[in-house]
Amino acid sequence: MYEIMRYWDDDHPEWNAEERAFAAAWRNQPKWVVSRSLKAVGPNAKLVEEDLEGAIREIKAERDGEIEVAGPDLAHSLTKLGLIDEYRIYLHPVVLGHGKPYFAGPRPPLRFIASDRIDEAVIRLTYVPG
């Protein structure tokens, strides 16, 4: 996911104002990149190569607010370590021929706590480990 999002690290002349604003927001967000293959990461990013549990516990202890996780494999690893506090599933109906499943292993036991409408086409479901 990080390699895809690095697109926003460099300015592109064809961008409109909304895309430039998104790029600025992306660049300002601190990022921790969990990877076994990358050797370097871009601006405002830190590479986590070893001790995933220790790195995530340190991030959670140092920071207030939300920490977003991208990718089912990483989420699965964090689930097994008991480090995910909340799951948010966004239902946005589209037809796809393939893709990665939301959970990269057996679905963990979850307890539903909320739902809210994001816009006319998207609903967010919120669960906690249970």
C-alpha positions as CSV (number, residue, x, y, z in Angstrom):
1,M,0.0,0.0,0.0
2,Y,2.8,2.4,0.9
3,E,4.4,2.0,-2.5
4,I,1.1,2.8,-4.2
5,M,0.6,5.9,-2.0
6,R,4.1,7.2,-2.6
7,Y,2.7,8.6,-5.9
8,W,1.5,11.5,-3.7
9,D,5.1,12.3,-2.5
10,D,6.0,14.1,-5.8
11,D,4.1,16.9,-7.4
12,H,2.4,16.3,-10.8
13,P,1.6,19.2,-13.1
14,E,-1.7,17.7,-14.2
15,W,-3.1,17.8,-10.6
16,N,-6.1,19.9,-9.8
17,A,-6.5,21.8,-6.5
18,E,-8.2,18.9,-4.7
19,E,-5.3,16.5,-5.7
20,R,-2.7,19.0,-4.5
21,A,-4.5,19.4,-1.2
22,F,-4.7,15.6,-0.8
23,A,-0.9,15.3,-1.6
24,A,-0.2,17.9,1.1
25,A,-2.2,16.1,3.7
26,W,-0.5,12.8,2.8
27,R,2.9,14.3,3.1
28,N,2.1,15.8,6.5
29,Q,0.9,12.5,8.0
30,P,3.6,10.5,9.8
31,K,3.9,7.0,8.4
32,W,5.3,3.8,9.7
33,V,6.0,1.3,6.9
34,V,6.1,-2.4,7.8
35,S,8.2,-4.2,5.1
36,R,10.6,-7.0,4.7
37,S,11.6,-5.9,1.2
38,L,11.9,-2.1,1.2
39,K,15.3,-0.7,2.3
40,A,14.3,3.0,2.4
41,V,11.1,5.0,2.7
42,G,10.2,8.6,1.7
43,P,9.7,11.8,3.7
44,N,7.8,11.7,7.0
45,A,8.0,7.9,7.0
46,K,9.8,5.3,9.2
47,L,10.6,1.8,8.1
48,V,9.7,-1.0,10.5
49,E,11.6,-4.1,9.5
50,E,11.8,-6.1,12.8
51,D,10.0,-6.4,16.1
52,L,6.5,-5.5,14.8
53,E,4.9,-5.9,18.2
54,G,7.5,-3.7,19.9
55,A,7.2,-1.0,17.2
56,I,3.4,-0.9,17.3
57,R,3.3,-0.8,21.1
58,E,5.8,2.1,21.1
59,I,3.7,4.0,18.5
60,K,0.5,3.5,20.5
61,A,2.2,4.6,23.7
62,E,3.7,7.8,22.2
63,R,0.7,9.0,20.1
64,D,-2.8,10.0,20.9
65,G,-5.5,9.4,18.4
66,E,-6.1,6.9,15.6
67,I,-3.5,4.8,13.9
68,E,-4.7,3.4,10.6
69,V,-3.6,0.1,9.2
70,A,-3.6,-0.7,5.5
71,G,-3.5,-4.2,4.2
72,P,-5.1,-7.5,5.3
73,D,-1.8,-9.3,6.0
74,L,-0.5,-6.5,8.4
75,A,-3.9,-6.3,10.0
76,H,-3.9,-10.1,10.5
77,S,-0.5,-9.9,12.2
78,L,-1.7,-7.1,14.5
79,T,-4.9,-9.0,15.3
80,K,-2.9,-12.1,16.4
81,L,-0.8,-9.8,18.6
82,G,-4.0,-8.2,20.1
83,L,-3.0,-4.8,18.9
84,I,-6.1,-3.7,17.0
85,D,-8.6,-1.8,19.1
86,E,-11.3,-1.2,16.5
87,Y,-12.2,-2.4,13.0
88,R,-14.0,-0.1,10.5
89,I,-15.5,-1.7,7.5
90,Y,-16.6,0.7,4.8
91,L,-19.4,-0.8,2.6
92,H,-19.1,0.8,-0.8
93,P,-20.8,-1.4,-3.4
94,V,-18.7,-2.1,-6.5
95,V,-18.4,-5.1,-8.8
96,L,-14.9,-6.6,-8.8
97,G,-13.5,-9.6,-10.5
98,H,-10.9,-10.3,-7.8
99,G,-9.1,-8.7,-4.9
100,K,-7.7,-9.3,-1.4
101,P,-10.1,-10.4,1.3
102,Y,-10.7,-8.0,4.2
103,F,-9.3,-10.6,6.7
104,A,-6.1,-12.4,5.7
105,G,-7.0,-15.4,7.9
106,P,-9.9,-16.6,10.0
107,R,-12.2,-13.7,10.9
108,P,-11.4,-12.7,14.5
109,P,-14.3,-12.6,17.0
110,L,-15.8,-9.2,16.7
111,R,-18.5,-7.2,18.5
112,F,-20.6,-4.7,16.5
113,I,-20.7,-1.3,18.1
114,A,-21.9,1.3,15.5
115,S,-22.8,2.1,12.0
116,D,-23.1,5.4,10.2
117,R,-23.7,6.7,6.8
118,I,-20.8,8.4,5.2
119,D,-22.5,9.6,2.1
120,E,-25.3,8.3,-0.3
121,A,-23.2,5.3,-1.3
122,V,-21.1,4.4,1.7
123,I,-21.9,3.0,5.2
124,R,-19.3,2.5,7.9
125,L,-19.6,-0.5,10.2
126,T,-17.5,-0.4,13.4
127,Y,-16.5,-3.4,15.4
128,V,-14.2,-4.1,18.4
129,P,-12.5,-7.3,19.3
130,G,-14.9,-9.5,21.1
